[in-house]
Each structure stands twice: as C-alpha cells, then as structure tokens.
Amino acid sequence: MKGRPLVGVIACRRQVEGHPAHTVTDKYLRALHDYGLAPVILPVWEKGVDTSLLERLDGLMLTGSHTNVEPHRYGAERIPENTRDDRDRDSVALALIPAAIERGLPLLGICRGFQEINVAMGGTLYQAVQKVPGMLDHREPEGDKATRYAPAHELAVEPGGLLARLYDQPGAQVNSLHQQGIERLGEGLRVEGRAPDGLIEAFSVKDAKAFALAVQWHPEWHPQESPINDALFRGFAEACARSR
Ligand SMILES: N[C@@H](CCC(=O)NCCCC(=O)O)C(=O)O
C-alpha cells in the first residue's frame, strides 16, 4: 500500500529556546494532512539544499512567514519598514522553486511563498504596499487568531485560469496578513486573482507540467470553511496524488 503523497514543506530559520531551529506552524501541516497528504518539513541550512530531494517528493509547499525575501534578491534597496529577514530560507526557496517547476512537481506557494516564487521568476516586490498611493493596507489586523485570519477583502478571480477551473465563482473573500506584495510579476507567470486595489494576489506558472499556483492570502487557515480554499487544497492534493 503506497500511503499518502509526500509533500515537502519549507521551514523558517528560528531560534527556539536558544537553539537554531527549523520551524513550520501547525496550520500548514494540518491542512496538508486533512487533505490526505503527508507533510515533511524541509530544513533551511546556510549551506543551501540538494534539490535532488525533490525526486522523492510528490509536492512542495512554500509557507508564509513574518520574514521577508531580502530586497537585494530582486535588486531593491531595503526600506525602513522592512526589518525581518531569513536569508537561509531565501537561499533554499530560491533554489527549490526553479527545480520544482522544471521537474513538474506540484507547487503551492502561500504568502511569503507566493512572493518567493515571484522573485525566483524575476519579479519584484513592494516592501510596504500600504505606502503605495492608491493601494490598500493589507497588513495583519490586531486581535486573536480568528480575527487576524478572518476574511479581509474581496478577491476577483481571473477567468480562464487554473484558479477559475478549481473554483467556479467570480470572486471570494480572503484574509490578508502581509505588508509586501507583487510590484512586477515574474516571467512566465499568469495572474489568477486580484484584490480590489488591483494588487496581484494569485498567479500560476504558465505552461507548467503540473499544478503550480501561489496565493498571497492564507488558505491553510481552516480551509474547509471557505469554498475557495477548500477547492485550492483539493486541487493541490489531487495533483500530488497524480504526481506519485
Ligand atoms: N512577510 C511577508 C509575507 C507575509 C506572511 O507570510 N505572513 C505570514 C504570517 C504568519 C503565518 O500565518 O504563517 C509580508 O509581510 O508580506
């Protein structure tokens, strides 16, 4: 019996009780489990990553994080509002992304993971969307977790794309916990959804060999309670099962 498809989940580099650690918050892992997948945490070491490990996976998830892709990765100068880095995570993510796409490994990017894929494909980021004239403030609200991950704005689903095939409605309400956002979309990416201010909040990889979708919001927060997030995880899980 084969068991569940194995999905690599990139970690964040943290200090836990004074020790270097590789962490993933439970909601990402639980969402994968609840959709029939087996998560495997991928450490992020300064020495980088051997991308051949992707041959042993059936999918790859790039999680969110309060840290940001370092601005030099997309040719920008850091602004004062951009204060939290995770360069080990940057190194590993930016190595795994092109290798996963080339290999046709099902790929799901969430929030920071969405931004990482954009940068890996040559795109750029706003470091503080709220400072861009005409744009909304997309930052995490104050309050308990239910408040922070509550729906925050409408998402307009672009017709004719992967997200529209997964979720057959023109829009949805999504949460918003990010200060950064897409300034210039990377090469070979297709817009799949936008916020009311026009900010790109979902994209897919054009002509991808398998499922390759990334979103700015957090679908892993109680996905079964939101039709668009349920559809997204079902699609990813089905793609991982086919990838075996
Ligand atoms: N730091 C980036 C990305 C925001 C992000 O991933 N937030 C995650 C919050 C914690 C979690 O739910 O994992 C930005 O600010 O744009």
The ligand as a Tripos MOL2 file, in Angstrom:
@<TRIPOS>MOLECULE
LIG
   16    15     1     0     0
SMALL
NO_CHARGES

@<TRIPOS>ATOM
      1 N1          6.3950   38.7190    5.4420 N.3       1 LIG1
      2 C1          5.6860   38.8380    4.1780 C.3       1 LIG1
      3 C2          4.7430   37.6610    3.9820 C.3       1 LIG1
      4 C3          3.6220   37.6790    4.9930 C.3       1 LIG1
      5 C4          3.3150   36.2950    5.5520 C.2       1 LIG1
      6 O1          3.7030   35.2620    5.0170 O.2       1 LIG1
      7 N2          2.6490   36.2820    6.7010 N.am      1 LIG1
      8 C5          2.5250   35.0560    7.4580 C.3       1 LIG1
      9 C6          2.0170   35.2850    8.8560 C.3       1 LIG1
     10 C7          2.2590   34.0720    9.7430 C.3       1 LIG1
     11 C8          1.6700   32.7730    9.1240 C.2       1 LIG1
     12 O2          0.4340   32.6720    9.0390 O.co2     1 LIG1
     13 O3          2.4340   31.8970    8.7000 O.co2     1 LIG1
     14 C9          4.9000   40.1340    4.1100 C.2       1 LIG1
     15 O4          4.7710   40.7980    5.1590 O.co2     1 LIG1
     16 O5          4.3860   40.4610    3.0130 O.co2     1 LIG1
@<TRIPOS>BOND
     1     1     2 1
     2     2     3 1
     3     2    14 1
     4     3     4 1
     5     4     5 1
     6     5     6 2
     7     5     7 1
     8     7     8 1
     9     8     9 1
    10     9    10 1
    11    10    11 1
    12    11    12 2
    13    11    13 1
    14    14    15 2
    15    14    16 1
@<TRIPOS>SUBSTRUCTURE
     1 LIG1         1 GROUP 0 **** ****
